[in-house]
Amino acid sequence: MEARGNVVVVRTDGATLRTEVLRYSQVKNQVSSDKPFVFDDPPRHIIGEGFTSDPDFKVVTATHISGQGGKFTLPNQ
């Protein structure tokens, strides 16, 4: 399935994805776009030029991204 234009996806928890083109592959259970996108899911704010993700946006592979993804701690080595 493919949506084009001013695509806005709002999850039931209020997280939003905005892009010009959104594709959903039922076989792969993935959403993707090769266009600029913005994803907001507090505390995450992701801006990028293209992505592939699971429908819940838990595992995102994106190119040319910026934004804030919350806090994390790197292990001491």
C-alpha atoms as an extended CHARMM CRD file, in Angstrom:
* protein
*
        77  EXT
         1         1  MET       CA              0.0000000000        0.0000000000        0.0000000000  PROA      1               0.0000000000
         2         2  GLU       CA              1.2570000000        3.5210000000       -0.7100000000  PROA      2               0.0000000000
         3         3  ALA       CA              0.0230000000        6.9260000000        0.4480000000  PROA      3               0.0000000000
         4         4  ARG       CA              1.0950000000       10.1500000000       -1.2980000000  PROA      4               0.0000000000
         5         5  GLY       CA              0.7240000000       13.8530000000       -0.5910000000  PROA      5               0.0000000000
         6         6  ASN       CA              0.6070000000       15.3430000000        2.8770000000  PROA      6               0.0000000000
         7         7  VAL       CA              0.7180000000       11.9970000000        4.7320000000  PROA      7               0.0000000000
         8         8  VAL       CA              0.1050000000       12.1740000000        8.4810000000  PROA      8               0.0000000000
         9         9  VAL       CA             -0.0800000000        8.9970000000       10.5750000000  PROA      9               0.0000000000
        10        10  VAL       CA             -1.2570000000        9.2980000000       14.1780000000  PROA      10              0.0000000000
        11        11  ARG       CA             -0.8750000000        6.2940000000       16.4770000000  PROA      11              0.0000000000
        12        12  THR       CA             -3.4030000000        5.6140000000       19.2100000000  PROA      12              0.0000000000
        13        13  ASP       CA             -0.8650000000        6.9220000000       21.7790000000  PROA      13              0.0000000000
        14        14  GLY       CA             -0.5650000000       10.2590000000       19.9300000000  PROA      14              0.0000000000
        15        15  ALA       CA              2.7970000000        9.7090000000       18.1990000000  PROA      15              0.0000000000
        16        16  THR       CA              2.8380000000       11.2680000000       14.7260000000  PROA      16              0.0000000000
        17        17  LEU       CA              4.6710000000       10.6130000000       11.4740000000  PROA      17              0.0000000000
        18        18  ARG       CA              4.6290000000       13.1940000000        8.6670000000  PROA      18              0.0000000000
        19        19  THR       CA              5.9970000000       12.6140000000        5.1750000000  PROA      19              0.0000000000
        20        20  GLU       CA              5.1980000000       13.0450000000        1.4790000000  PROA      20              0.0000000000
        21        21  VAL       CA              5.1700000000        9.3150000000        0.6440000000  PROA      21              0.0000000000
        22        22  LEU       CA              4.5660000000        6.3490000000        2.9190000000  PROA      22              0.0000000000
        23        23  ARG       CA              4.7340000000        2.7160000000        1.8600000000  PROA      23              0.0000000000
        24        24  TYR       CA              3.5430000000       -0.2870000000        3.8510000000  PROA      24              0.0000000000
        25        25  SER       CA              4.6850000000       -3.8150000000        3.0200000000  PROA      25              0.0000000000
        26        26  GLN       CA              2.3950000000       -6.4010000000        4.5740000000  PROA      26              0.0000000000
        27        27  VAL       CA              4.8220000000       -9.1920000000        3.6140000000  PROA      27              0.0000000000
        28        28  LYS       CA              7.7230000000       -7.5150000000        5.4830000000  PROA      28              0.0000000000
        29        29  ASN       CA              5.4960000000       -5.7820000000        8.0890000000  PROA      29              0.0000000000
        30        30  GLN       CA              7.4460000000       -2.5710000000        7.4240000000  PROA      30              0.0000000000
        31        31  VAL       CA              6.6930000000        1.0450000000        6.7050000000  PROA      31              0.0000000000
        32        32  SER       CA              9.1240000000        3.0980000000        4.6350000000  PROA      32              0.0000000000
        33        33  SER       CA              9.6920000000        6.3020000000        2.7280000000  PROA      33              0.0000000000
        34        34  ASP       CA             12.4500000000        7.7310000000        0.5560000000  PROA      34              0.0000000000
        35        35  LYS       CA             11.2250000000       11.2860000000        1.2080000000  PROA      35              0.0000000000
        36        36  PRO       CA             11.8670000000       13.6900000000        4.1090000000  PROA      36              0.0000000000
        37        37  PHE       CA              9.9820000000       12.7770000000        7.2880000000  PROA      37              0.0000000000
        38        38  VAL       CA              9.3440000000       13.9360000000       10.8440000000  PROA      38              0.0000000000
        39        39  PHE       CA              8.4350000000       11.5180000000       13.6460000000  PROA      39              0.0000000000
        40        40  ASP       CA              7.3530000000       12.7330000000       17.0850000000  PROA      40              0.0000000000
        41        41  ASP       CA              6.8890000000       10.3580000000       20.0100000000  PROA      41              0.0000000000
        42        42  PRO       CA              7.9460000000       12.0280000000       23.2520000000  PROA      42              0.0000000000
        43        43  PRO       CA             10.7680000000       12.0150000000       24.1150000000  PROA      43              0.0000000000
        44        44  ARG       CA             11.8360000000       11.2110000000       20.5260000000  PROA      44              0.0000000000
        45        45  HSD       CA             11.8180000000       13.7850000000       17.7300000000  PROA      45              0.0000000000
        46        46  ILE       CA             13.3510000000       12.3530000000       14.5490000000  PROA      46              0.0000000000
        47        47  ILE       CA             13.9080000000       14.2250000000       11.2840000000  PROA      47              0.0000000000
        48        48  GLY       CA             15.3740000000       12.4610000000        8.2710000000  PROA      48              0.0000000000
        49        49  GLU       CA             15.4930000000       11.9600000000        4.5180000000  PROA      49              0.0000000000
        50        50  GLY       CA             14.1960000000        8.3980000000        4.3040000000  PROA      50              0.0000000000
        51        51  PHE       CA             13.5440000000        5.4380000000        6.5920000000  PROA      51              0.0000000000
        52        52  THR       CA             12.4730000000        1.8500000000        7.0420000000  PROA      52              0.0000000000
        53        53  SER       CA             10.7580000000        0.8290000000       10.2630000000  PROA      53              0.0000000000
        54        54  ASP       CA              8.4390000000       -1.5890000000       11.9530000000  PROA      54              0.0000000000
        55        55  PRO       CA              4.8940000000       -0.1370000000       12.1370000000  PROA      55              0.0000000000
        56        56  ASP       CA              5.3830000000        0.8440000000       15.8130000000  PROA      56              0.0000000000
        57        57  PHE       CA              8.5940000000        2.7710000000       15.0420000000  PROA      57              0.0000000000
        58        58  LYS       CA             10.5550000000        0.7950000000       17.6280000000  PROA      58              0.0000000000
        59        59  VAL       CA             13.3520000000       -0.1630000000       15.1980000000  PROA      59              0.0000000000
        60        60  VAL       CA             14.0740000000        2.6480000000       12.7400000000  PROA      60              0.0000000000
        61        61  THR       CA             16.7330000000        2.6740000000       10.0340000000  PROA      61              0.0000000000
        62        62  ALA       CA             17.0070000000        6.1750000000        8.5920000000  PROA      62              0.0000000000
        63        63  THR       CA             19.3910000000        8.2680000000        6.5140000000  PROA      63              0.0000000000
        64        64  HSD       CA             20.5160000000       11.8240000000        7.1850000000  PROA      64              0.0000000000
        65        65  ILE       CA             18.7580000000       12.0170000000       10.5340000000  PROA      65              0.0000000000
        66        66  SER       CA             18.7470000000       14.5960000000       13.2740000000  PROA      66              0.0000000000
        67        67  GLY       CA             16.6790000000       15.0590000000       16.3900000000  PROA      67              0.0000000000
        68        68  GLN       CA             16.4550000000       13.9540000000       19.9640000000  PROA      68              0.0000000000
        69        69  GLY       CA             16.0080000000       10.3920000000       21.0930000000  PROA      69              0.0000000000
        70        70  GLY       CA             15.9700000000       10.6000000000       24.8540000000  PROA      70              0.0000000000
        71        71  LYS       CA             18.8330000000        9.7430000000       27.1810000000  PROA      71              0.0000000000
        72        72  PHE       CA             21.1520000000        6.7580000000       27.2450000000  PROA      72              0.0000000000
        73        73  THR       CA             24.3470000000        5.7930000000       29.0650000000  PROA      73              0.0000000000
        74        74  LEU       CA             27.3500000000        4.2830000000       27.3310000000  PROA      74              0.0000000000
        75        75  PRO       CA             29.1040000000        1.4780000000       29.2050000000  PROA      75              0.0000000000
        76        76  ASN       CA             32.5870000000        2.1910000000       30.6180000000  PROA      76              0.0000000000
        77        77  GLN       CA             35.4010000000        0.4690000000       28.7580000000  PROA      77              0.0000000000
